[in-house]
Amino acid sequence: MSPETGGEIALSLRGVSYTYPGSETPALDRISLEIGRGEIVFVTGPTGAGKTTLCLAASGILHHEYGGTLDGAIAILGKSVRDYQNMGEIGRHVGVVFDDADAQLIFTTVEEEVASGLENLGLSREEMQRRLREVMEATGIADLADRAPHTLSGGQKQRVAIAATIALGTKILILDEPTAELDTEATGAVSALLRRLSGEGTAVLIVEQKLGDLAAIADRMVVVEGGAIVREVLPEQMAEDACLQHPAGDGARPPAPAAAPPGAPPVISVRGLVHRYDGVVAVRDLDLEVASGEIVAVVGENGSGKTTLVKHFNGLLRPTEGSVTVDGLDAATVPIAELARHVGLVFQNPDTMLFAETVAEEVAFGLRNIDPGASEEPVDAALREVGLIHRKTAYPRSLSRGERQRLAIACVIAMKPNVIVLDEPTTGLDTRESGRVMEILGRLRQDGHTIIMVTHDMRLGEEYADRTVRMEQGRIIHDSGIYEEEPCPKSCSTSPGRAPFTASTRSPN
């Protein structure tokens, strides 16, 4: 417990167990945890360990909003969650940020989003404006004040959700994967802000997979597995603690499929692409070609234009200027349903794709949109490919985060598109589950699919992709598949037997 607090308990869980409706296995198993005022507790553990359920319990949401079976005692600032009238009353004391930023953003502009909670605190206009500016600058979103949240990148949305919660000035903060979609700079800024808030007496509970900046500011680290706390360690011990080492894939790239015939057209061709959101240029004057059978990583910091670029491949966005061609089709004019036969997109948050009652129905939905007479075999084949055939009848929302990610991939591969695009495919996953996802992508490439993955994780691109395309401020600033005068070095990973790319990249100036 933080010595500055004199031992005052802000958040307490004692013997807490919880089982979701329709499930026989408890998601939490006799969890006991106390967090003092001014203390930062970092919770980690493998995907599906129960970390998000722990956040739901600690925030009072399980008691006030969910069904299921909840046992044990939960107290917020010394008062049982059962004695709070509703989540509105709890919200005056507890701020919560979940990993699905979209679900928390409802206003027209970023500034309105952050200011909305402040308006209910009875602050003077001067104090409200001061706190608004301070929080927006600290989270690096001051330049986004007038932007509509839906036009932001995933990482930018996450920063807005964090800012809106922190602005409330609650005595307890519960953050579930708050930096999973943030680049290094943004993660550092959030870490510094949380450390300052803890110094002012705020209790902070953080759930994260990444053992980076946030783990470094923690006073204690808690490891959760199978719904139970299996260990508590100090941050300086984590590098030596076996419980925190989750094995990853080996990073080996599978052999490339047969090379495309000489002179074969690229499967994706982008020429002079410009895209604007309400006058804000998100992608500018961009050229790119992708050959059949490649694994291409599109990397860059939050807001660099990565997601905006790939949404043009399946018609979710249309060019403001320039052209995008997919399998010879003009992506600016071809109906989205037709493009879906050629390009499948796995969204950054798999939950935005899931709505059916069973896993099998989820996979069958998209397939039968393009082929109403499709049999069950493509559904089963896709589920076998991602290792979920045994969960065929399960309710999709009951799956772990990693299983939901694999289910989203199955929904796409059942339709057998030539190109599969994945936006941040390993966000929120532990290294074991990330390795499983990348192994799936490797097998798909071997089967002849072209894979494009968007990520801010540079290591992921370096380890698994044939080619890395780096973006900054809406432009491509480096493409490892392009060279002009110098021979391609060994680190340049165009696929064997395929000629290097000749598409040009423009200067960021």
C-alpha positions in Angstrom: 0.0 0.0 0.0 1.2 3.5 -0.9 2.9 5.0 2.2 1.4 8.5 1.4 -2.1 7.2 2.1 -1.6 6.0 5.6 -3.1 2.7 4.5 -6.6 4.0 3.5 -8.3 1.4 1.3 -9.9 2.8 -1.9 -11.0 -0.5 -3.5 -11.5 -3.9 -1.9 -12.5 -7.3 -3.2 -12.8 -10.2 -0.7 -13.4 -13.7 -1.9 -15.1 -12.6 -5.1 -16.3 -15.3 -7.5 -18.4 -14.7 -10.6 -20.0 -17.0 -13.2 -21.6 -15.5 -16.4 -25.2 -16.4 -17.3 -25.3 -19.7 -19.2 -21.7 -20.7 -18.1 -20.8 -23.4 -15.7 -17.2 -22.3 -15.2 -16.5 -19.3 -13.0 -14.7 -16.4 -14.6 -13.5 -15.3 -11.2 -12.6 -17.7 -8.5 -12.3 -16.3 -4.9 -10.4 -13.2 -5.8 -9.2 -11.0 -2.9 -7.4 -7.7 -3.7 -7.1 -4.4 -1.9 -5.8 -1.1 -3.5 -4.9 1.9 -1.3 -5.4 5.5 -2.1 -2.5 6.7 -4.3 -1.5 3.1 -5.2 -1.1 1.7 -8.7 -1.8 -2.0 -9.1 -0.9 -3.6 -12.4 -2.8 -6.8 -13.3 -1.6 -9.1 -16.1 -2.0 -12.7 -17.2 -2.8 -14.7 -20.3 -5.7 -14.0 -22.6 -9.0 -15.3 -21.1 -7.6 -15.3 -17.6 -10.5 -13.2 -16.2 -8.8 -9.8 -16.2 -11.7 -7.9 -17.8 -14.2 -9.6 -15.5 -12.1 -8.4 -12.6 -12.4 -4.8 -13.9 -16.2 -5.3 -14.2 -16.4 -6.6 -10.7 -14.2 -3.9 -9.1 -16.2 -1.1 -10.8 -19.5 -2.4 -9.6 -20.7 -3.2 -13.1 -21.2 -6.9 -12.5 -23.5 -6.2 -9.5 -25.6 -3.4 -11.1 -25.6 -4.3 -14.8 -25.0 -8.0 -15.3 -26.9 -11.2 -14.4 -25.0 -14.3 -13.4 -23.8 -15.4 -10.0 -21.7 -13.0 -7.9 -20.4 -14.0 -4.5 -18.0 -12.2 -2.1 -17.7 -8.6 -1.0 -16.7 -5.6 -3.1 -16.3 -2.2 -1.5 -15.6 1.2 -3.1 -14.2 3.8 -0.7 -15.4 1.7 2.2 -18.9 1.3 1.0 -20.3 -2.0 -0.5 -21.2 -1.9 -4.2 -24.6 -3.3 -3.1 -25.3 -0.1 -1.1 -24.7 2.2 -4.1 -28.0 2.9 -5.8 -26.7 2.5 -9.4 -23.7 3.0 -11.6 -24.4 6.7 -11.8 -23.7 7.0 -8.1 -20.6 4.8 -8.4 -19.4 6.9 -11.4 -18.9 9.9 -9.1 -16.0 8.0 -7.5 -14.8 5.5 -10.1 -13.7 6.2 -13.7 -13.5 3.2 -16.0 -11.8 2.9 -19.4 -12.4 -0.3 -21.3 -10.5 -1.6 -24.4 -13.5 -0.9 -26.7 -13.1 2.9 -27.1 -15.9 3.1 -29.7 -18.4 2.1 -27.1 -17.5 5.0 -24.9 -17.5 7.8 -27.5 -20.8 9.3 -28.3 -20.4 13.1 -29.0 -19.8 15.1 -32.1 -16.3 16.3 -31.4 -13.4 15.3 -29.3 -13.6 18.4 -27.2 -17.3 17.7 -26.4 -16.4 14.2 -25.5 -13.9 15.2 -22.9 -15.9 18.2 -21.6 -19.2 16.2 -21.3 -18.4 14.8 -17.8 -16.9 18.1 -16.6 -20.2 19.9 -17.2 -21.9 17.8 -14.5 -19.3 18.6 -11.8 -20.5 22.1 -11.0 -17.1 23.6 -11.9 -16.7 27.3 -12.9 -16.3 27.8 -16.6 -12.7 28.9 -16.0 -11.9 25.8 -14.0 -13.6 23.5 -16.6 -11.6 25.1 -19.4 -8.4 24.8 -17.4 -8.9 21.1 -16.7 -10.0 20.4 -20.2 -6.9 21.9 -21.7 -4.6 20.2 -19.2 -6.0 16.7 -19.8 -6.1 17.1 -23.6 -2.5 18.2 -23.7 -1.4 15.5 -21.3 -3.0 12.8 -23.4 -1.8 14.3 -26.7 -5.2 15.0 -28.2 -5.2 18.9 -28.1 -4.8 19.0 -31.9 -7.8 16.7 -32.3 -10.3 19.0 -30.4 -12.5 19.7 -33.4 -12.4 16.2 -35.0 -15.3 13.8 -34.9 -14.4 10.8 -32.9 -15.5 8.3 -35.6 -12.8 9.8 -37.9 -10.0 9.0 -35.6 -7.6 6.0 -35.6 -8.1 3.3 -32.9 -5.2 4.7 -30.9 -6.5 8.2 -31.0 -9.9 7.0 -29.9 -8.3 5.3 -27.0 -6.6 8.5 -25.9 -9.9 10.4 -26.1 -11.6 7.7 -23.9 -8.7 8.0 -21.4 -8.9 11.8 -21.4 -12.6 11.9 -20.9 -12.4 9.5 -17.9 -9.4 11.2 -16.3 -11.0 14.6 -16.6 -13.7 13.6 -14.2 -11.2 13.6 -11.3 -12.5 10.4 -9.7 -10.7 8.9 -6.7 -10.4 5.5 -8.4 -9.4 4.7 -12.0 -9.9 1.3 -13.6 -8.2 0.9 -16.9 -8.7 -2.3 -19.0 -5.9 -2.5 -21.7 -5.7 1.3 -21.9 -2.6 1.4 -24.1 -3.1 -1.7 -26.2 -3.7 0.5 -29.3 -1.2 3.2 -28.4 2.2 3.8 -29.8 5.3 4.3 -27.7 5.0 8.1 -27.3 1.3 8.0 -26.3 1.9 5.2 -23.9 4.6 7.2 -22.2 2.4 10.2 -21.9 -0.4 8.2 -20.3 2.0 6.6 -17.9 3.4 9.9 -16.7 -0.2 11.2 -16.2 -1.2 8.2 -14.2 1.9 8.5 -12.0 1.0 12.1 -11.3 -2.6 11.3 -10.4 -1.5 8.5 -8.1 0.8 11.1 -6.3 -2.4 13.1 -5.8 -4.1 10.2 -4.1 -5.9 8.5 -7.0 -6.0 4.7 -6.8 -5.3 3.1 -10.1 -6.1 -0.5 -11.3 -4.5 -1.3 -14.6 -5.1 -4.4 -16.7 -2.5 -4.8 -19.5 -0.8 -7.5 -21.6 2.3 -5.3 -22.4 4.8 -5.3 -19.6 6.2 -1.9 -20.5 5.8 1.7 -19.3 2.6 1.0 -17.2 4.1 -1.9 -15.4 7.2 0.2 -14.6 5.0 2.8 -12.7 3.1 0.2 -10.7 3.6 -0.3 -6.9 2.5 -3.9 -7.2 1.9 -6.4 -9.9 -0.8 -9.1 -9.8 -0.9 -12.2 -12.0 -4.3 -13.7 -12.8 -4.8 -17.1 -14.4 -8.0 -19.2 -14.6 -9.9 -16.5 -12.8 -7.7 -16.6 -9.7 -4.8 -14.5 -8.4 -1.8 -16.8 -8.7 1.0 -14.4 -7.7 1.8 -10.9 -6.6 5.2 -9.5 -7.4 7.0 -6.2 -7.3 7.7 -4.6 -10.8 11.5 -5.1 -10.5 10.9 -8.9 -10.1 8.8 -9.3 -13.2 11.6 -10.1 -15.6 12.6 -13.1 -13.5 9.1 -14.3 -12.7 8.1 -17.4 -14.7 4.4 -16.6 -14.3 4.9 -13.5 -16.5 6.6 -15.2 -19.4 4.1 -16.2 -22.0 5.7 -18.2 -24.8 5.3 -16.6 -28.3 5.4 -17.9 -31.7 8.9 -18.4 -33.2 8.5 -15.6 -35.7 9.4 -17.9 -38.6 7.9 -17.0 -41.9 6.4 -19.9 -43.8 7.6 -20.6 -47.4 6.0 -18.3 -50.0 3.6 -19.8 -52.4 4.6 -20.1 -56.1 5.7 -16.7 -57.5 3.2 -14.8 -59.6 3.9 -15.0 -63.3 6.3 -12.4 -64.7 4.4 -9.2 -65.5 1.3 -10.2 -63.5 -0.6 -7.2 -62.3 -0.6 -6.4 -58.6 -3.5 -7.6 -56.6 -3.8 -4.1 -55.1 -2.7 -0.9 -56.8 -3.0 2.5 -55.2 -2.2 5.7 -57.2 -2.2 9.2 -55.9 -4.6 8.4 -53.1 -5.9 11.3 -51.0 -8.6 10.9 -48.3 -10.1 13.7 -46.3 -12.4 13.6 -43.2 -14.4 16.8 -43.0 -11.5 18.7 -44.6 -8.8 17.0 -42.6 -6.3 15.1 -44.8 -5.8 11.6 -43.4 -4.0 10.1 -46.4 -2.1 12.2 -48.9 -0.7 11.6 -52.4 0.0 7.9 -51.7 1.2 5.2 -54.1 1.3 1.5 -53.2 1.3 -1.9 -55.0 0.8 -5.3 -53.3 1.6 -8.5 -55.2 -0.3 -11.7 -54.9 0.8 -14.0 -52.0 2.6 -11.4 -49.9 2.4 -10.7 -46.2 2.7 -7.0 -46.0 2.8 -5.1 -42.6 1.6 -1.5 -42.7 3.2 0.1 -39.6 3.3 3.5 -38.1 2.3 5.6 -35.1 -1.3 6.3 -34.1 -3.0 8.6 -36.6 -0.5 7.9 -39.4 -3.3 6.9 -41.8 -2.9 3.1 -41.7 -6.5 2.2 -41.1 -7.8 4.9 -43.5 -5.6 3.4 -46.2 -6.8 -0.2 -45.9 -10.5 0.7 -45.6 -10.2 1.8 -49.3 -9.5 -1.8 -50.2 -13.0 -3.1 -49.5 -15.0 0.1 -50.2 -15.6 1.2 -46.6 -13.9 4.4 -47.7 -13.8 5.9 -51.2 -11.0 8.0 -52.5 -11.3 11.8 -52.2 -8.7 11.8 -55.0 -6.7 9.2 -56.8 -7.5 5.6 -57.5 -7.5 2.2 -55.8 -7.7 -1.0 -57.8 -8.4 -4.5 -56.2 -8.1 -7.6 -58.5 -8.6 -5.3 -61.4 -11.7 -3.7 -59.9 -12.1 0.0 -59.3 -12.7 0.2 -55.5 -14.2 3.6 -55.8 -17.2 2.4 -57.8 -17.6 -1.3 -57.2 -20.3 -2.2 -54.6 -19.0 -3.2 -51.2 -20.7 -6.6 -51.5 -18.7 -7.3 -54.7 -15.4 -6.2 -53.2 -16.1 -8.5 -50.2 -15.6 -11.4 -52.5 -12.1 -10.2 -53.1 -11.0 -8.5 -49.9 -11.9 -9.5 -46.3 -11.3 -7.1 -43.5 -10.9 -8.1 -39.8 -11.6 -5.1 -37.7 -9.3 -3.7 -35.0 -11.9 -4.7 -32.4 -13.4 -8.1 -33.2 -16.5 -7.3 -31.1 -17.7 -4.9 -33.8 -18.1 -7.9 -36.0 -19.9 -10.3 -33.6 -23.7 -10.3 -33.1 -25.0 -13.9 -33.8 -26.1 -16.4 -31.2 -23.6 -19.1 -31.9 -20.0 -19.2 -33.3 -21.2 -21.2 -36.3 -24.0 -18.7 -37.2 -21.4 -15.9 -36.9 -19.2 -17.5 -39.5 -22.1 -18.5 -41.8 -23.6 -14.9 -41.9 -21.1 -13.3 -44.2 -20.6 -16.4 -46.3 -24.3 -16.7 -47.0 -24.5 -13.0 -47.9 -22.4 -13.8 -50.9 -23.5 -17.4 -51.4 -27.0 -18.0 -50.1 -26.8 -21.7 -50.9 -23.5 -22.3 -49.1 -23.2 -25.6 -47.1 -21.9 -26.0 -43.6 -18.5 -27.3 -44.8 -16.9 -23.9 -45.5 -18.0 -22.8 -42.0 -16.5 -25.9 -40.4 -13.4 -25.6 -42.5 -12.9 -22.0 -41.3 -13.4 -22.9 -37.7 -11.0 -25.8 -38.0 -8.4 -23.5 -39.5 -8.6 -21.1 -36.5 -8.9 -23.9 -33.9 -12.5 -23.2 -32.8 -14.4 -26.1 -34.2 -15.0 -27.4 -30.6 -16.7 -24.0 -29.8 -19.1 -24.2 -32.8 -22.2 -23.9 -30.6 -20.8 -21.4 -28.1 -22.2 -17.9 -27.7 -19.5 -15.6 -29.3 -19.4 -13.1 -26.5 -18.5 -15.9 -24.0 -15.2 -16.5 -25.8 -11.9 -15.1 -24.6 -10.4 -12.1 -26.4 -8.1 -14.3 -28.3 -10.8 -16.7 -29.3 -13.0 -13.8 -30.5 -10.1 -12.5 -32.6 -9.7 -15.9 -34.2 -13.5 -16.1 -34.7 -13.4 -12.8 -36.6 -10.7 -14.2 -38.8 -12.8 -17.3 -39.4 -15.7 -15.1 -40.5 -13.5 -13.6 -43.2 -11.7 -16.7 -44.4 -15.0 -18.7 -44.9 -15.7 -16.3 -47.7 -12.4 -17.2 -49.3 -11.3 -13.7 -50.4 -8.0 -13.4 -52.3 -6.9 -10.6 -49.9 -7.2 -10.6 -46.2 -6.7 -7.4 -44.3 -6.3 -7.4 -40.5 -6.3 -4.1 -38.5 -4.2 -4.5 -35.4 -4.6 -8.4 -35.3 -2.8 -8.9 -32.0 -4.2 -6.0 -29.9 -5.0 -7.1 -26.4 -3.6 -10.6 -26.9 -0.8 -12.2 -24.9 2.2 -13.5 -26.7 1.0 -17.1 -26.9 -2.3 -16.0 -28.5 -0.6 -13.5 -30.8 1.6 -16.4 -32.0 -1.4 -18.5 -32.8 -2.9 -15.7 -34.8 0.3 -15.2 -36.8 0.6 -19.0 -37.4 -2.9 -18.9 -38.9 -1.9 -16.0 -41.2 1.2 -17.9 -42.3 -1.0 -20.9 -43.3 -3.4 -18.7 -45.2 -0.5 -17.2 -47.1 0.7 -20.7 -48.0 -2.8 -21.4 -49.3 -2.3 -18.4 -51.7 -4.0 -15.6 -49.8 -2.4 -12.1 -49.8 -2.2 -10.9 -46.2 -2.1 -7.2 -45.2 -1.8 -6.5 -41.5 -2.0 -3.0 -39.9 -0.1 -2.6 -36.7 1.8 -0.1 -34.6 3.9 -3.0 -33.3 7.1 -2.6 -35.4 8.4 -5.9 -34.1 5.4 -7.8 -35.4 6.1 -6.5 -38.9 9.8 -7.3 -38.7 9.3 -10.8 -37.5 6.4 -12.0 -39.6 6.0 -9.9 -42.8 7.7 -10.3 -46.1 7.6 -6.5 -46.5 7.1 -3.6 -44.2 5.4 -0.3 -45.3 5.8 2.5 -42.8 3.4 5.4 -42.7 3.7 8.8 -41.1 1.2 11.7 -41.4 -0.7 10.0 -44.1 2.3 9.2 -46.3 4.5 6.2 -46.9 7.9 7.1 -45.7 9.6 3.7 -46.1 8.8 0.6 -48.0 11.2 -2.4 -47.6 10.0 -3.8 -50.9 11.1 -0.8 -52.9 14.6 0.1 -54.0 16.0 2.1 -56.9 19.7 2.2 -57.2 21.0 -0.2 -54.6 20.5 -4.0 -54.7 17.9 -5.3 -52.3 19.8 -6.3 -49.1 19.2 -9.5 -47.3 16.8 -7.8 -44.9 14.6 -6.8 -47.8 12.0 -9.5 -47.8 10.3 -9.6 -51.2 9.1 -13.1 -51.7 11.5 -15.6 -53.3 11.3 -15.7 -57.1 9.4 -12.4 -57.3 10.8 -9.2 -58.7 11.3 -6.3 -56.4 8.5 -3.7 -56.5 8.8 -0.6 -58.6 6.1 1.6 -57.2 7.4 5.0 -56.0 6.9 6.6 -52.7 6.7 10.3 -52.4 8.7 12.5 -50.0 6.9 13.6 -46.8 8.0 17.1 -47.4 
